[in-house]
């Protein structure tokens, strides 16, 4: 039998190059809750500080007072009412015939606004997206479709109108508290944000509609509204109501 | 950390639990192991660099990167094989993002030495160019395998997977993202083509486990934990996956009480975890390995009730 030293060498290399395989044999899990103050000595804190300081001067400005807690909830909540009311107020400055406002539930990003001073920073956290107000002229059939979507989502923040729903079907729509018979072919003016108007949050049916941009951020409409009113009171009206 | 010391600590930990609690920790380590990997993870941090303000709201004082850094540093002092991962939606939610467009977020994650992250829908809030600009501040890889970035500035910056070698262990990390249509305005994610995350993830996971011989495959997912309808989620991905060991999820801001344990197509255990949002929690999963053939694989894993630890 012949001896092949090069072959042996190759075999040796091949064997040693072969990675040891490991398989998981047990696992352990933990979860840490992160809570603490600012440690001024940390490198991260030193890196962040200049960013924070230049934000603070602007963000810490108090623009008004909340007389009580505002809560984000479905199907309706005082925080959603606050935002949608500010949208409607801003829109009516341009078009007094604007009948209502719709904001997507996910457009509001804090679970509650506490009673007390309201700062610019808190409004930024409430409405962080740079979305602008847009007026939509929509046929009644589309408005109905929209209400159906809001019913399916178990409620979005709205202003100017209200409705009940049962099993994802919107019923008895009212405008300004009055029963309202939506005509499929009539046109209705609603203000919303450009994210939804461009088809976001399952609203692709709004995409083909013509849009009138109001060139104001939803957040700026909210800031203006609080600045003007000074004290804001929670409106607990259940604008979207679930019938069991 | 060596095994002896760990067992000693586990025994001390077990002694502290109340009599009604079963000492799961002892059980978990009552198996021979030669390698240990400590996986730390976050998701949906949403620009929450500072803790929530002390304004009486439910989350006041929670979160903040200074405290997170302190926690991670202390874990790294104990553990030599740590992986720090994020499942996306790094951006959007505090004025930091409105004014600095994600720069401090990326700098902080680099300073915390994140090993990999995937991208979420909100990471496109300033468009592809906005994300690209901030990725210059990130010194960790971004993984996604179900978006086709061809012809976009992200093409050269995103990778379908990354492989981390840790003391003989080979860890494959891939990423999957949610359908952008209807979630991200078209003009912000133009020319990114979404593909089925299950198909893409299985293909990459097979490649990592079989071709690249990874010992463990982690999928960073921004699909969301679960939905009422049939929309693809981490739960669905897990059921239909083959070579993924662990899904680190995001998007739905789900704070899981415990790691969700389910079965993959081969009826093997697969784990899903997600830890809420805003960096209020950091998840930790320790995996103990032994050098055995893959054919010997038995899904012998023990889930431990979660301990909440304040940093």
Contacts between the chains, C-beta under 8 A, distances in Angstrom:
chain1	res1	chain2	res2	distance
A	19	B	168	7.7
A	19	B	170	6.8
A	19	B	213	5.7
A	20	B	168	6.0
A	20	B	291	4.9
A	21	B	213	6.8
A	21	B	215	6.4
A	21	B	291	6.5
A	21	B	292	7.1
A	21	B	293	6.2
A	21	B	294	5.8
A	22	B	34	7.5
A	22	B	35	5.5
A	22	B	168	7.1
A	22	B	169	5.7
A	22	B	215	4.2
A	22	B	216	7.8
A	22	B	289	3.8
A	22	B	290	6.6
A	22	B	291	5.3
A	22	B	292	7.5
A	23	B	215	6.9
A	23	B	289	6.4
A	23	B	290	6.6
A	23	B	292	5.1
A	23	B	293	7.9
A	23	B	294	6.3
A	23	B	296	6.8
A	23	B	297	5.3
A	24	B	215	7.8
A	24	B	216	6.3
A	24	B	245	6.6
A	24	B	287	4.9
A	24	B	288	6.9
A	24	B	289	5.6
A	24	B	301	6.6
A	25	B	31	4.8
A	25	B	32	7.2
A	25	B	33	5.5
A	25	B	288	5.5
A	25	B	289	6.5
A	25	B	290	4.8
A	25	B	292	7.9
A	25	B	300	6.0
A	25	B	301	7.9
A	26	B	28	4.9
A	26	B	29	6.7
A	26	B	30	7.9
A	26	B	31	4.7
A	26	B	33	6.8
A	26	B	287	7.9
A	26	B	288	4.6
A	26	B	300	6.6
A	26	B	301	5.9
A	26	B	302	5.5
A	27	B	28	6.7
A	27	B	259	7.9
A	27	B	271	7.4
A	27	B	285	6.1
A	27	B	286	6.4
A	27	B	287	5.2
A	27	B	288	6.8
A	27	B	301	4.7
A	27	B	302	6.6
A	27	B	303	7.3
A	27	B	304	7.9
A	28	B	25	6.7
A	28	B	28	4.7
A	28	B	29	7.3
A	28	B	285	7.4
A	28	B	286	4.3
A	28	B	288	7.6
A	28	B	302	7.6
A	28	B	304	5.2
A	29	B	258	6.8
A	29	B	259	4.9
A	29	B	273	7.4
A	29	B	283	7.6
A	29	B	284	6.5
A	29	B	285	5.1
A	29	B	286	7.4
A	29	B	303	6.6
A	29	B	304	5.3
A	29	B	306	6.3
A	30	B	283	7.9
A	30	B	284	4.3
A	30	B	286	7.9
A	30	B	304	7.6
A	30	B	306	6.5
A	30	B	307	5.3
A	30	B	309	6.7
A	31	B	275	6.4
A	31	B	281	5.6
A	31	B	282	7.4
A	31	B	283	5.7
A	31	B	284	6.8
A	31	B	306	4.6
A	31	B	307	7.1
A	31	B	308	6.0
A	31	B	309	7.7
A	32	B	71	5.6
A	32	B	281	6.3
A	32	B	282	4.6
A	32	B	283	8.0
A	32	B	284	6.7
A	32	B	308	7.3
A	32	B	309	4.7
A	32	B	310	7.4
A	32	B	311	5.9
A	33	B	62	7.1
A	33	B	280	6.8
A	33	B	281	5.8
A	33	B	308	5.0
A	33	B	309	6.8
A	33	B	310	5.3
A	33	B	311	7.5
A	34	B	51	7.9
A	34	B	62	6.4
A	34	B	63	5.5
A	34	B	64	6.4
A	34	B	67	4.9
A	34	B	68	5.4
A	34	B	71	6.6
A	34	B	279	6.0
A	34	B	280	5.8
A	34	B	281	6.5
A	34	B	282	6.3
A	34	B	310	7.8
A	34	B	311	5.1
A	35	B	51	7.2
A	35	B	61	5.6
A	35	B	62	5.3
A	35	B	63	7.9
A	35	B	67	6.5
A	35	B	310	5.2
A	35	B	311	6.7
A	36	B	51	7.5
A	36	B	64	6.9
A	36	B	66	7.2
A	36	B	67	3.9
A	36	B	70	7.0
A	36	B	310	7.5
A	36	B	311	5.9
A	37	B	51	7.7
A	37	B	67	8.0
A	38	B	50	7.7
A	38	B	64	7.6
A	38	B	66	5.7
A	39	B	66	5.1
A	39	B	67	8.0
A	39	B	70	6.8
A	42	B	66	5.2
A	42	B	69	6.1
A	42	B	70	7.3
A	43	B	111	6.5
A	44	B	65	5.6
A	44	B	66	5.7
A	44	B	69	5.1
A	44	B	108	5.9
A	44	B	111	5.4
A	44	B	112	7.5
A	45	B	66	5.1
A	47	B	104	7.4
A	47	B	107	6.1
A	47	B	108	7.3
A	47	B	111	6.7
A	48	B	49	6.0
A	48	B	50	7.8
A	48	B	65	7.3
A	48	B	66	7.8
A	48	B	104	6.0
A	48	B	108	7.1
A	51	B	96	6.5
A	51	B	100	5.9
A	51	B	103	8.0
A	51	B	104	4.9
A	52	B	49	7.9
A	52	B	50	6.8
A	52	B	96	8.0
A	54	B	99	7.9
A	55	B	95	5.4
A	55	B	96	6.8
A	55	B	99	6.0
A	58	B	95	7.9
A	59	B	95	5.4
A	109	B	46	7.9
A	109	B	93	5.9
A	110	B	57	7.5
A	111	B	57	7.2
A	111	B	58	6.3
A	111	B	59	7.7
A	112	B	57	5.5
A	112	B	58	7.0
A	114	B	55	4.7
A	114	B	56	4.5
A	114	B	57	5.2
A	115	B	56	7.5
A	116	B	55	7.0
A	116	B	56	7.5
A	121	B	53	7.7
A	121	B	95	5.7
A	122	B	53	7.5
A	122	B	55	7.4
A	124	B	94	7.1
A	124	B	95	4.4
A	124	B	98	6.0
A	125	B	93	6.9
A	125	B	94	6.0
A	125	B	95	7.5
A	128	B	47	7.8
A	128	B	92	5.6
A	128	B	93	5.2
A	128	B	94	6.9
A	128	B	95	7.8
A	128	B	97	6.7
A	128	B	98	6.6
A	129	B	92	7.1
A	129	B	125	7.1
A	130	B	98	7.1
A	130	B	125	7.9
A	194	B	185	7.9
A	195	B	185	6.4
A	198	B	185	5.3
A	198	B	186	7.4
A	199	B	182	6.1
A	199	B	185	8.0
A	199	B	186	8.0
A	200	B	182	6.3
A	200	B	183	6.8
A	200	B	184	8.0
A	200	B	185	6.5
A	201	B	182	7.0
A	201	B	183	7.7
A	202	B	182	6.0
A	203	B	182	7.8
A	204	B	182	6.1
